[in-house]
Amino acid sequence: MNLGLGMAAIGRPHYINVRTNTVAKSDVNELKANGFKVLDAAYNLGVRYFDTAPGYGLAETLLIDWLASKNDKRIQVGTKWGYTYTANFDKNAIIHEVKEHSISKLKEQWQVSKKLLPFLTTYQIHSATLETGILENTEVLNQLAYLKREHDIKIGISTTGDNQVEVIKKALGVFVDGRSLFDTFQSTYNILDQSILSISAQLKQEGKQLIVKEALANGRIFRNKNFPTYHDLYSTLENLSYKYGVGVDAVALQFCNATIPDSMVLSGASTVNQLQENSKANTIVLNEEDMALLRNFGVEPLAYWNERKQLQWN
């Protein structure tokens, strides 16, 4: 299993998630210390792909500092542009992040992101949508093509929402100077939202890389009395957890890997212990019966994303 580390949860203390422990405001020094511990643990567990973004609080600068002591050419980094973190580590902030897909924002955020070179291999539009018109913005697309050529990096998009497949299809049709611009697609995929599976074969055929985010459905795969409709899912996951001797998180991660085997699956762990539990996904192989059981729990994307919108920053 190709396991990477997504840094959203270690770069900022609050995220749209299901959590049982939370704080109103975090100490930035403590956040940094924990971030370095998680990065070290990931590296020691064999993780060589790290996913970050300016919108993830201090995650990008944290990674830049951490990489300063590394001399491992196997390390690969993906970052994004288009979101600015504005919450100042305060859970009660009215606005946690601001989205802006403009050429000026791209050039501004590249000035920091380029410090990740030579480890930087993947540069993505953060949450590309049809509504912003970013996939038709010639000035931005040309600049991304320039960065791709100049620095020999992959250009991609991340997607979110119930029309991820539609966005990916449109992005596949974007060409600059006769060449396909986008190489990577970082999309939500998990037991509940399986919509990306319908386009995974095409992505593989066209030589594109799929990066799976939110594999644990923002915590919704864990038993929670607030989601009674998932009772059967919880029971199935817990049975498989007992069967294989790993947590339900490892089962859910391995489901993503098994159904789209050529993907990079991101752990969103915020602690060393969570990361260690996630990594146990590499120790199990789900059989066909297990897979069939889990496939049955897929829900309609619109229902999935409407429910996600109800989750709180915590």
N, C-alpha and C positions, 0 to 999 in steps of 0.2 A: 504493500500500500504506500502510495506517494503522499506522505503527510507533511503539510506545511503549517506555519504558525501565522494566524491572523492577529494583528496587534491592536485591534480596536478596544478590546477590554483591558489591556494593560497600559494603553496610552492615555486613557481617560477613565475615571472611576464610574461613570454612569453611562448606561446604554439601554436601548429598547430591548428589554429582556424580562424573563421570569426569574427573580432572585428572592431568596429568603433572608439574606443578610445585606444590608445597605447602609450607607452613611450619607449625611446631608452634604458634607463638604470634605474633601480629602486633602491631606498634606502632600504637596507636590514632591517633597524629598522622599517621603515614604513610597509614593507612587513610582518614582524613579528607581528606588532600591529594589522594589518588587519586580519592576520591569526588567532590570538587569538579571535578576535571579531566574525569571521565566525564560529569558533569552538564553542564558547559560544552560539551563536545564534542557531546553529544546535542542540546542546544539549537541549536548552530551547524549541525547537520545537519538541522534542521527538526523535531525531536521536540518535541511539545507535551503529551504525556501521560506522567505519571510515577507509577509504582506503588510504594508503600512499605507498611510495617507496623511496629508496635512489635517484632514478633518478628524483624525483620531487623537486629538489633544497633543501630547508631547511625543507620540509614538515615532514620528519620523526623525526628530532630533535625537531621541533616545537610541534609535537604531544607528544613526550616523555615529554617535559617540561609541556605541558598542562595537561597531565594525572597525573602529580605529585600531583595535588590538588584534584584529583577525587577519590572517594571511592564508586563507583557504579559498582557492579558486573555485571550489565546488559550491560555495555560497551564492545563492541567487536571491535577488530582491525585486519585489514588485511594489510600486507605489502608484499613486493616482493624483489627479488634480481636479478641482472643481468645487470642493467644499472647504469652508473655513470654519474652524472650531471657535465658538464664541461663548461657551458656558462658563469659562474660567473655573472649571472643576466644581461648580455649584449645582447640585441636583435640582434646586428650585429655580434655576435660570429659566426665563421665559422662552428663550431661543438657544438651543444647544449648538446649532450649526447653520451656516448659510450657504446655499448652493448658488454658484455663478459659473456658467459655462461660456465665458467670454475670452477673447484672445488676450486681453490684458491680464486676466486671472491665470491663464495658462502660463504666460511669460513670467508673471510674478512668482508663482509656486514652483516653476522649473528652477529658479535661482537657488532654492533650498534643496529640491529633490535631486539636482545634479550632483550634490555632494555625496550621494549614495554610490556614484560611479567609483570604481569599475564593477562593483557588485550588482548595480542596477541592470536588470535584464528585461524588465517589463514595465511599461508606462501606460496607465489606463485613464480613460475618462471616467470619473467617479459618478456612478449612477446615471448612465446615458438614458435618456427617454425621448420619445417622439415629440413630446410637448415642447421641449426647449429648442428643438430645431438643430441640435448640436451635430447631428449626422448629415446635415445639409449646409453647415457653416464652412464654406470653402476656405476662408482665412485660417480657421482653426485646423481644419483637416490638412491643409498644406504645411502648416507649422509642425504638426505631428509627423507628417511624412519626412520633413527635413530632419527632425530629431531622430527618427528611425534610421535614416541614412547616415547622419553625422556620427551617431554614437553606437550604431549596430545593435539597437535594442528592439524588442517587440513592442508593438503598439496594440492596446486593447481597450475594452470597455468593461465596466461592471454594470450589472442590471438588477433591477428590483421591481416588484409589482406584478400584477396578474397578467401583463402582456410581455413578459420577458422574451418569449419565443419570437414574437413579432418584431421586437427591437433587434434581436440577434439577426434575424433574416434581413432586416434593412441594413444593418451594419455589414453583413457579408456582401452586400451590393455596392459598398463604398470603394471606389478605386481612385487613386491619385497617380497621374502620369502612367495610366495603364496597368497599375499594380494594385492588388488588394491591400488595403491599408491595415486592417485589423487582424492580428494574429492570435489574440487571447480573449477569452470571454469568462469573466468571473460572475457567476450567477448563483442565486439561491436554489438549492436542491436538497431535498431531504425526504423522509418517509411520507410526510404530509403533502408537500408540494413536489410532485414528480414531473411537472410539465416539461422541464428541460430534457428529459429522457427522449422526447419525441424528435429532438433535433441533434442529439449527441452523435448519431451515426454520420450525419452530414458533416458535422464539424470535424470528425475524425477523417472522413474521406477527403476533405479539403485541406487537411494538414493543420487544423487549428487546435489550440490548447484550451481545454475547459478547466476552469478553476472553481471548485465547489465551495461556496460560503454558506453560513447559517445551516450547517448540516444537522444541528441539534434543534432546529426550528425555534431559535431564541429561547431555549429551555422548555418548550412545550412537550418534549418527549418524556420528561420526567413526571411521575405521578403528581397530579395537582387537582385538588377538589374543585378548583374554579373552572375546570374543563371536563365536566362529567361525560361529555360525548366521546372522550378518548379512553374510556374505561377499558374497552377491549384491547386497544393499542397498548395501554400500560401493562395489562396482564400478559400480553404476548411478549413484550419487551422484557418484562421481569422474568418470565419463564426462560427466555433465551439467555438472559443474563446469568441465571442460575445454571443453565445447561453448560455454558462455556466458561463460567467462572470469571466473568468480567462485568463491568458496569454496563448499564443500558446505553451510556454514551458511546462506549466502544462498539456495541452492536449497531447503533445508528450510523456511526462513522463507516463501519465496514459495509453496511448496506449500500452507502453511496459509492464506495470503492468497487463493490462487486457488480453493481448495476451499470456503472460507467467506469470500467477498469483503467482507462487511460487518463483519467482526470487527476488533478492535484486537489486533494481534499484538505481544507483548512481546519485546524483546531482553533477555536476561539477562546482557549483557556486563559484565565486571568490569574491563576496561581500555579505553582509548581505541582501541587497535588493533582489539580484538574488535568494538567498536561500529562502527567504520568498515567492517569487513568485513561485519558484519550488515546495514548500511545499503545495501550493494550489491544487496540483494534487490529494491530499488526500480528497479534498472536492467535487470531481465530480465523476460521473459514466457514462461512455460512453455507449450508447445503441448499439444494433446490427447494425443499419443503419450507425451510426457514424463509427463503427469499419470497416464495409465493405468499406466505402468510403476511409478510410485511408490505408487499406490493398492494395488498387489498386495502391498506389504510390511506391510500392517496385520496386527497380531497380536491374539489374544484379550486383552481387558482384564485378566483374572485373571493370565495369564502375564506380561503387561507389568508389572503392579504387584508381583508376586512377585519378579521380577527387580530391580525398582527398590529393593525392600526390602533387597537384598543390597549395594547401593552404600554406600560409606563416607562419613562426614563427612571432608572434606579441604580 
